[in-house]
Amino acid sequence: MSEYLAQRAAALDAADELAGARKLFTLDGTVYLDGNSLGALPAHVPERVADVVNRQWGRLRIRSWTEGDWWTAPERIGDRIAPLVGAAPGQIVVGDSTSVNVFKAVVGAVRLLDDPARTDILVDATTFPTDGYIASSAARMTGHRIVPVDPSDVASALGPATAVVLLNHVDYRSGRLHDLPRLTAAIHDAGALAVWDLCHSAGALPVGLDAHGVDLAVGCTYKYLNGGPGSPAYLYVAERHQASFDSPLPGWTSHADPFAMTPGYEAAPGSTRGRVGTPDILSMLALEAALDVWNGIAIEQVRAKSLALTDFFLECVEAYVPAGPVTSLTPADHAARGSQVALRCEDAARVMEELIARGVVGDLRRPDILRFGFTPLYVGFADTERAARVLADVLAG
């Protein structure tokens, strides 16, 4: 069986239209299946960052705000991300962390609705913890009530008191993909606004923010977008909401005339009003360079390979691993699957430690989930077969 699957993997790699993208990254002999936590380094980024440090900062210094186009970077890079999440230009601004942008989005959505009868903020009960923490704080500050709800129960939980719904597009533990078009439509039918966290979907699958009428969205850039550790996040505000978007963090760089330094605040037009303070230029320009790997690549190609990789991994695990030691938590249905596979394993911590020691890098979600992220730009089918084979060896040991 192993010989057959290895041959299958070789044939799939030979037919892979994205195989050429692998050479754009700095890789080694490791099977790296943790790009859903931190994407691999695009090979050209160090040289570009060195230019930012040595020439732009080192020689041009303050002139780089204009001559190096530092000042316009948040909007310019936002427009680079826009096609990957299905947004037209002018609706995404890059800067701050995902947590800060969740706060801006949730409070901004409450202010957009401005309906005292709508007292509830529904939040994904299975969400990444920070989103829940931030939403709870936003609720306290705005006099609203937090209502945790499983994404599968959102439609039935909506009502005349619902103001805003904050959901994750992909569950970070299981890899379940939630139905963004259907849930957004249901939220709108209830008269509420939809805020989506795209951290585990942007760069892995089509999102369709504009097509599906999403109101606001946030996401990080260091996972499938390969922006580097701690690279700045982004905020999407649909064009129809921008003129009324009232940010709870009205910093000087979102002012209509920031260098006037006036005591009164007047919001800038467009996505710029989502900015707060001085852009984090070093990490932001590293992200801009990293986005070059997407040139000429359609997100639909990435999605097709992602599904093929995760299908193949599940097939290999089923073939190599005896029944019992692991159970897949990831939906078999393509329409409900992100770009990762989560396996429940009783001795998960030890197993992942041994996998990493043997050159297969995934990650652990305590107490018992082995998580494997498949980044189609640099993960191949031979990698996938090897990961399943090594997993079987570790479990057998």
C-alpha positions as CSV (number, residue, x, y, z in Angstrom):
1,M,0.0,0.0,0.0
2,S,2.8,2.4,0.8
3,E,4.4,1.9,-2.6
4,Y,1.1,2.5,-4.3
5,L,0.4,5.7,-2.3
6,A,3.9,7.0,-2.9
7,Q,3.5,6.5,-6.6
8,R,0.1,8.3,-6.5
9,A,1.8,11.2,-4.7
10,A,4.5,11.4,-7.3
11,A,1.9,11.4,-10.1
12,L,-0.2,14.1,-8.4
13,D,2.9,16.3,-7.8
14,A,3.9,15.9,-11.5
15,A,0.4,17.1,-12.6
16,D,0.2,19.9,-10.0
17,E,-0.2,23.3,-11.7
18,L,1.0,25.1,-8.5
19,A,4.1,23.0,-8.0
20,G,6.3,25.8,-9.3
21,A,5.3,28.1,-6.5
22,R,7.3,25.9,-4.0
23,K,10.6,27.3,-5.2
24,L,9.5,30.8,-4.1
25,F,9.9,29.8,-0.4
26,T,12.7,29.0,1.9
27,L,12.2,25.4,2.7
28,D,14.3,22.4,4.0
29,G,13.7,18.7,4.3
30,T,11.0,19.2,6.8
31,V,7.4,18.5,6.0
32,Y,6.0,21.8,7.1
33,L,2.3,21.5,8.0
34,D,2.0,24.4,10.3
35,G,1.4,27.2,7.8
36,N,-2.0,27.7,9.3
37,S,-0.1,29.1,12.3
38,L,2.9,30.7,10.6
39,G,3.5,30.6,6.9
40,A,6.9,29.8,5.4
41,L,9.3,32.5,4.5
42,P,9.1,33.7,0.8
43,A,12.7,33.5,-0.4
44,H,13.0,37.1,-1.7
45,V,11.7,38.8,1.5
46,P,15.1,39.1,3.3
47,E,16.6,41.1,0.5
48,R,13.6,43.4,0.3
49,V,13.6,43.9,4.1
50,A,17.3,44.6,4.0
51,D,16.6,47.3,1.4
52,V,14.0,48.8,3.7
53,V,16.4,48.8,6.7
54,N,19.6,49.8,4.9
55,R,18.5,52.2,2.2
56,Q,15.1,53.5,3.1
57,W,15.6,53.8,6.9
58,G,19.4,53.9,6.9
59,R,20.0,56.5,4.1
60,L,16.7,58.1,3.2
61,R,15.5,58.2,6.8
62,I,12.4,60.5,7.2
63,R,12.2,61.0,3.4
64,S,11.0,57.5,3.0
65,W,7.6,58.4,4.3
66,T,7.1,60.1,0.9
67,E,9.9,58.9,-1.3
68,G,9.5,55.3,-0.1
69,D,5.7,55.5,-0.1
70,W,5.6,54.4,3.6
71,W,2.6,56.6,4.3
72,T,0.3,55.0,1.8
73,A,1.4,51.4,2.7
74,P,-1.7,50.4,4.7
75,E,-4.1,51.1,1.9
76,R,-1.8,50.0,-0.9
77,I,-1.2,46.6,0.8
78,G,-4.9,46.3,1.6
79,D,-5.5,46.5,-2.1
80,R,-3.0,43.7,-2.6
81,I,-5.0,41.5,-0.2
82,A,-8.4,42.4,-1.5
83,P,-8.5,40.0,-4.5
84,L,-7.6,37.1,-2.2
85,V,-10.7,37.7,-0.1
86,G,-13.0,38.8,-2.9
87,A,-13.1,42.5,-2.3
88,A,-12.8,45.5,-4.6
89,P,-10.1,48.0,-4.0
90,G,-10.5,50.7,-1.4
91,Q,-12.1,48.6,1.3
92,I,-9.2,47.0,3.2
93,V,-6.6,48.8,5.3
94,V,-3.6,47.0,6.9
95,G,-2.4,47.7,10.4
96,D,-2.6,46.8,14.0
97,S,-3.2,43.2,15.3
98,T,-6.2,41.0,14.6
99,S,-7.4,41.6,18.2
100,V,-7.4,45.4,17.7
101,N,-9.2,45.1,14.4
102,V,-11.9,42.8,16.0
103,F,-12.5,45.5,18.5
104,K,-12.8,48.2,15.8
105,A,-15.1,46.0,13.8
106,V,-17.4,45.0,16.5
107,V,-17.8,48.4,18.1
108,G,-17.9,50.0,14.7
109,A,-20.7,47.6,13.7
110,V,-22.7,48.4,16.8
111,R,-22.4,52.1,16.0
112,L,-23.4,51.6,12.4
113,L,-26.6,50.0,13.4
114,D,-27.3,52.5,16.2
115,D,-30.5,50.8,17.4
116,P,-31.1,50.8,21.1
117,A,-33.6,47.9,20.7
118,R,-30.9,45.7,19.4
119,T,-29.0,44.7,22.6
120,D,-27.3,41.5,21.7
121,I,-23.9,40.7,20.1
122,L,-23.8,37.0,19.0
123,V,-20.3,35.5,19.1
124,D,-19.1,32.2,17.9
125,A,-19.0,29.9,21.0
126,T,-16.1,27.9,19.5
127,T,-14.2,31.0,18.5
128,F,-10.5,31.6,19.0
129,P,-10.4,32.9,22.6
130,T,-9.2,36.4,21.8
131,D,-12.2,37.1,19.6
132,G,-14.5,36.2,22.5
133,Y,-12.5,38.3,25.0
134,I,-12.6,41.3,22.7
135,A,-16.2,40.9,21.9
136,S,-17.1,40.6,25.6
137,S,-15.2,43.8,26.3
138,A,-16.9,45.6,23.4
139,A,-20.3,44.5,24.7
140,R,-19.6,45.9,28.2
141,M,-18.3,49.2,26.8
142,T,-21.4,49.6,24.5
143,G,-24.0,48.4,26.9
144,H,-24.7,45.2,25.0
145,R,-25.1,41.6,26.0
146,I,-22.8,38.8,24.7
147,V,-24.6,35.7,23.5
148,P,-22.3,32.8,22.7
149,V,-23.8,30.5,20.0
150,D,-22.5,27.6,18.0
151,P,-22.3,28.6,14.3
152,S,-24.7,25.8,13.4
153,D,-27.3,27.5,15.6
154,V,-26.9,31.1,14.4
155,A,-29.9,31.1,12.2
156,S,-32.2,30.0,15.1
157,A,-30.5,32.3,17.6
158,L,-31.1,35.5,15.5
159,G,-33.9,37.8,16.6
160,P,-35.1,41.4,16.9
161,A,-32.6,42.0,19.7
162,T,-29.6,40.9,17.6
163,A,-27.3,43.8,16.6
164,V,-24.0,42.2,15.5
165,V,-22.8,38.7,14.8
166,L,-19.1,37.8,15.0
167,L,-18.1,34.5,13.4
168,N,-15.0,32.7,12.4
169,H,-15.0,31.6,8.8
170,V,-13.0,28.4,9.7
171,D,-12.9,26.8,13.1
172,Y,-9.3,27.0,14.3
173,R,-9.5,23.6,16.1
174,S,-11.4,21.3,13.7
175,G,-10.9,23.0,10.4
176,R,-14.7,23.2,9.8
177,L,-15.6,25.8,7.2
178,H,-18.8,27.7,8.1
179,D,-21.3,28.8,5.4
180,L,-20.4,32.5,5.0
181,P,-23.0,33.2,2.3
182,R,-25.9,31.5,4.0
183,L,-25.1,32.9,7.5
184,T,-24.5,36.4,6.2
185,A,-27.8,36.4,4.4
186,A,-29.6,35.1,7.6
187,I,-28.0,37.8,9.7
188,H,-29.1,40.5,7.2
189,D,-32.6,39.1,7.1
190,A,-32.7,39.5,10.9
191,G,-31.7,43.2,10.5
192,A,-28.2,42.7,12.0
193,L,-24.7,43.1,10.8
194,A,-22.1,40.4,10.0
195,V,-18.5,40.6,11.1
196,W,-16.3,37.7,9.9
197,D,-12.8,36.6,11.2
198,L,-10.9,35.3,8.1
199,C,-7.7,34.3,9.9
200,H,-7.9,30.6,8.8
201,S,-9.4,31.2,5.4
202,A,-7.7,34.1,3.7
203,G,-5.2,32.7,1.3
204,A,-6.5,29.2,1.5
205,L,-10.0,29.4,-0.1
206,P,-12.3,31.9,-1.8
207,V,-14.1,34.2,0.6
208,G,-16.3,36.5,-1.5
209,L,-16.7,39.4,0.9
210,D,-18.3,41.7,-1.7
211,A,-20.3,39.0,-3.5
212,H,-21.9,37.9,-0.3
213,G,-22.5,41.3,1.2
214,V,-20.3,41.0,4.3
215,D,-20.4,44.1,6.4
216,L,-17.0,44.0,8.1
217,A,-14.2,41.5,8.3
218,V,-10.8,41.1,9.9
219,G,-7.9,38.8,9.4
220,C,-4.2,38.1,10.1
221,T,-1.5,37.9,7.5
222,Y,1.1,35.6,9.0
223,K,-0.7,32.3,8.2
224,Y,-1.6,31.5,4.6
225,L,-0.5,35.0,3.5
226,N,3.1,34.3,4.7
227,G,3.6,37.8,6.0
228,G,6.0,36.8,8.8
229,P,5.7,36.5,12.6
230,G,3.4,39.2,14.0
231,S,2.8,40.8,10.6
232,P,0.0,43.4,10.7
233,A,-3.6,42.3,10.4
234,Y,-6.3,44.0,8.2
235,L,-9.7,45.5,8.5
236,Y,-12.4,45.3,5.8
237,V,-15.2,47.8,5.8
238,A,-17.7,47.4,3.0
239,E,-17.8,50.5,0.8
240,R,-21.5,51.1,1.6
241,H,-20.6,51.5,5.3
242,Q,-17.5,53.6,5.1
243,A,-19.0,57.0,5.3
244,S,-20.8,56.1,8.5
245,F,-18.1,53.9,10.0
246,D,-17.2,55.4,13.4
247,S,-14.0,53.8,14.7
248,P,-13.7,53.4,18.5
249,L,-10.0,54.1,18.0
250,P,-9.8,57.4,16.1
251,G,-6.0,57.8,15.8
252,W,-4.2,60.6,14.1
253,T,-3.4,58.6,11.0
254,S,-7.1,58.1,10.3
255,H,-7.7,61.9,10.4
256,A,-8.8,63.6,7.2
257,D,-5.8,65.9,7.6
258,P,-3.4,64.1,9.9
259,F,-0.6,66.6,9.7
260,A,-2.8,69.6,10.6
261,M,-2.6,68.3,14.2
262,T,-6.0,69.9,15.1
263,P,-7.6,69.1,18.5
264,G,-10.8,68.0,16.9
265,Y,-11.2,64.7,15.0
266,E,-12.5,64.5,11.5
267,A,-12.4,61.0,9.9
268,A,-10.7,60.4,6.6
269,P,-12.8,59.0,3.8
270,G,-12.7,55.4,2.7
271,S,-10.8,52.6,4.2
272,T,-8.3,55.1,5.7
273,R,-10.6,55.7,8.6
274,G,-9.8,52.2,9.8
275,R,-6.2,53.3,10.6
276,V,-5.1,54.3,14.1
277,G,-1.4,55.1,14.8
278,T,1.8,55.2,12.9
279,P,2.1,52.1,10.6
280,D,4.6,49.4,11.6
281,I,6.7,49.8,8.6
282,L,9.3,47.1,8.8
283,S,6.7,44.3,9.2
284,M,4.3,45.9,6.9
285,L,6.8,46.1,4.0
286,A,7.9,42.6,4.7
287,L,4.3,41.6,4.2
288,E,4.1,43.6,1.0
289,A,7.1,41.7,-0.4
290,A,5.6,38.4,0.7
291,L,2.4,39.0,-1.2
292,D,4.5,38.8,-4.4
293,V,4.2,35.0,-4.3
294,W,0.5,35.4,-5.3
295,N,1.3,37.1,-8.6
296,G,-0.5,35.1,-11.3
297,I,-2.1,32.7,-8.9
298,A,-5.9,32.4,-8.6
299,I,-7.4,31.6,-5.2
300,E,-9.6,29.0,-6.9
301,Q,-6.5,27.1,-7.9
302,V,-5.3,27.1,-4.3
303,R,-8.7,25.9,-3.1
304,A,-8.7,23.0,-5.6
305,K,-5.3,21.8,-4.5
306,S,-6.1,22.3,-0.8
307,L,-9.0,20.0,-1.1
308,A,-7.0,17.5,-3.0
309,L,-4.2,17.6,-0.4
310,T,-6.5,17.1,2.6
311,D,-8.4,14.4,0.8
312,F,-5.1,12.6,0.1
313,F,-3.9,13.0,3.6
314,L,-7.1,11.5,5.1
315,E,-6.8,8.6,2.6
316,C,-3.2,8.0,3.6
317,V,-4.0,8.2,7.3
318,E,-6.8,5.7,6.8
319,A,-4.5,3.3,4.9
320,Y,-1.5,3.6,7.2
321,V,-3.0,4.1,10.7
322,P,-4.9,1.2,12.3
323,A,-8.4,2.0,13.4
324,G,-8.6,3.5,16.8
325,P,-5.6,5.7,17.6
326,V,-6.8,8.8,15.8
327,T,-10.2,10.2,14.8
328,S,-10.7,12.9,12.2
329,L,-12.6,16.0,13.4
330,T,-12.4,17.6,10.0
331,P,-15.5,17.4,7.9
332,A,-15.4,15.0,4.9
333,D,-17.7,17.3,3.0
334,H,-15.6,19.7,0.9
335,A,-18.1,22.5,1.4
336,A,-17.5,22.3,5.2
337,R,-13.7,21.9,5.1
338,G,-11.0,24.6,5.4
339,S,-7.4,23.8,4.6
340,Q,-6.4,21.8,7.6
341,V,-7.0,18.3,9.1
342,A,-7.5,17.9,12.8
343,L,-7.1,14.5,14.3
344,R,-8.1,13.6,17.9
345,C,-5.4,11.5,19.6
346,E,-5.3,10.4,23.2
347,D,-1.6,11.0,23.6
348,A,-1.5,14.0,21.3
349,A,1.3,16.0,23.0
350,R,3.8,13.1,22.9
351,V,2.8,12.2,19.3
352,M,3.3,15.7,18.0
353,E,6.6,16.1,19.8
354,E,7.8,12.9,18.1
355,L,6.5,13.9,14.7
356,I,8.4,17.1,14.9
357,A,11.6,15.2,15.9
358,R,11.1,13.1,12.8
359,G,10.7,16.1,10.5
360,V,6.9,16.4,10.3
361,V,5.8,19.8,11.8
362,G,2.2,20.2,12.7
363,D,0.9,21.6,15.9
364,L,-1.1,20.7,19.1
365,R,-4.3,22.1,20.4
366,R,-4.7,20.9,23.9
367,P,-5.7,18.5,25.2
368,D,-5.9,16.0,22.4
369,I,-5.9,17.5,18.9
370,L,-3.2,17.1,16.3
371,R,-3.6,19.8,13.7
372,F,-2.1,19.7,10.2
373,G,-2.3,22.8,8.0
374,F,-2.0,22.4,4.2
375,T,-0.6,25.4,2.4
376,P,-1.0,24.7,-1.3
377,L,1.7,27.1,-2.5
378,Y,4.5,25.0,-0.9
379,V,3.1,21.7,0.4
380,G,3.1,18.8,-2.1
381,F,1.5,15.4,-2.3
382,A,4.8,13.6,-1.5
383,D,5.0,15.7,1.7
384,T,1.4,14.6,2.5
385,E,2.1,10.9,2.1
386,R,5.3,11.1,4.1
387,A,3.4,12.9,7.0
388,A,0.8,10.2,7.2
389,R,3.5,7.4,7.0
390,V,5.5,9.0,9.8
391,L,2.4,9.5,11.9
392,A,1.6,5.8,11.5
393,D,5.2,4.9,12.6
394,V,5.0,7.2,15.7
395,L,1.6,5.7,16.7
396,A,2.9,2.2,16.2
397,G,5.9,3.0,18.4
